[in-house]
Amino acid sequence: MAETTIYQRHSLDDLADPWLLRSLQSWRRMADARGRVSSGGEIDPILGDRKLVLPASTLLIVEGKSPMDFIVGWQGAQSQAGLGKNLLGCRWGDYSDAAYAEAAAAAFITATDSAEITYHEVFARVGGRLFHYDRILYPIMWRGSVDMLLAVARWRSPALH
């Protein structure tokens, strides 16, 4: 496999993993008619929803236009294991694996610009390890724009779940 990260965008209709389907159903219960969730400044109800948030989830706080400036506001334990460290409070662009950070940033900008849920299958080499996972990006709105992104992932390989 090449050193680059490969994202394959899929339709939500292609989603088959039961854990991610449960997450999507939970999101849709909270969402408005356009499929968007507004935090109203409160994130605890979202992060506390165990049907929505999986252990390989990460919450990004949107700071500025560049995803490299987004701040990691919360990480699940499996997200920390996959990324190789706890990134809490760090800028996404400060992550040590620049190729992976840049590839992920492209997906983040699509989700924030469109304010729509996106689903990707990801093949990546992070910290020298090969990873294959499915990820849904949920844009969280506040004050009329996307202020946070919740990345919910389900590992395929290596199996961290």
N, C-alpha and C positions, 0 to 999 in steps of 0.2 A: 504494500500500500504506500502511496506517496506520502510525503510529509505534510501535505496540505489537508485542511479540513474540508470535507464535502458535505454540503447541505442539500437534501432533496426535499423540496416543498411538496406537500401532499394536501389533498382536500380533506376537510374534516370528515367527509363521508367515507374516506378510506381508513379511518381510525378503527382498529380492531382490538387493541389491548384493553382488557376489562378494567384495569386500574385507571388508565387514562380516560376511558369512556365514563367511568364514575366521576372523575375529576371534571370533565366537560359538562356532565349533567348537573353537578353541583354549581358550577359557574353559571349555567343557564338559569338555574333557579334564582340566582341573585341578580341576574342581568335585566336590563330594560329591553324594550322591544327591538332595539338595534343591536342587542348582544353585548352591551357595554355595562360595566360595573363602575359606580362612583363610590369612592371611599368616604367622601364627606370628611376627610381628614383622619378617619379612623381605619387602621389597618388590622387591628386585633381580630375583628370578626372574620376577616378573610384568612389570615394566617392560622386562626384557630379552627378552621373548617377542615377536619381530617379526611373528608371525602374529596376535597379540592386539592389540598396540599399534600404532596408525597415527600418522603425523606430526601429525594434528590431534587428538591426545589430550591430556587434562589429568587429573592426579591431585589430588584434593581430600582433605585431612585433616579428618575430622569433629571439630570442636571445639564442644562444647555442643549445644544443641537447635536453634539457629537456623542455617540454611545461610549466612546473612550473616556468620557467625563462622567458617565453614570456611576453612581455609588452603590456598592453592594450593601444593602440594608439588612439582609437576613439570609442565612444559608441553612439548609437542612444538613444533617450529618452525612448523608450519602453524597450530597453535592460537594461538601468539603473533601470527602475521600476521593471523588472523581477529579476534582481540580487540584488535588494534592496539598491543599492548605485552606485554612480559614481566611477568607477574603473580606470579612466583615469590616465595613468602614473604608475599604479601599476603593479607588477609582478602577473601573473595568480596564482602562488602559495601562494600569500599573501591574496587571497580571503578568507573570514571568514568561508565559508562552505566548509570544507576540502573534504568531501565525493563527493560533486558535482564537485569541482575543479579537483579532481583526475579522476573522470569518464570522464569529458570533455577532460582532458589532453590526455587520451588514444585515443580519436577520433582525437585530434589535431595532434598527432604524426603519425597516419596513413595517414592523409592528407598531412603532410609535407614530409614524407618518400616517398610516392607514387607520389607526385606532381599531384594528380588527384582530381577532384571534388568528394566530398562524400556527401551523403544525408542520414540523420538519422531522425527517429522519437524518441523523447525523452520524458520520463516520469521521473520527478524529484521532490524531496522535497528540496526546497531552502528557507532557513530562516523560516522554519516551514510551508511554503505554498506549496501546490501541483501544479505542472506545467506540462503541456502536450503541446509540440510544435514540429514542423517540422523545420529542420535546414539543410542548404546547406553550406558546407565549400568550399570556393574557394581559391586555392593556388595562390598567386601572386609571380611571378618569377622576379628576378633581379640578374644579374651576374651569371646566370646558376643554381641558387638554389631557393628554396622557402624562401623568406624573410619576407612575410606577409601572414596571413590568414584572409580572410574576411568571417565572420560567419553571414549568413543572415537567420533570423528565422521568422516564422509565428506562432503566438500563436494559440493554439486550446482551451486551458483552463488554467487559467482563461482568458477570452477574454479581452486582453489589446489593441486590435485594433478596 
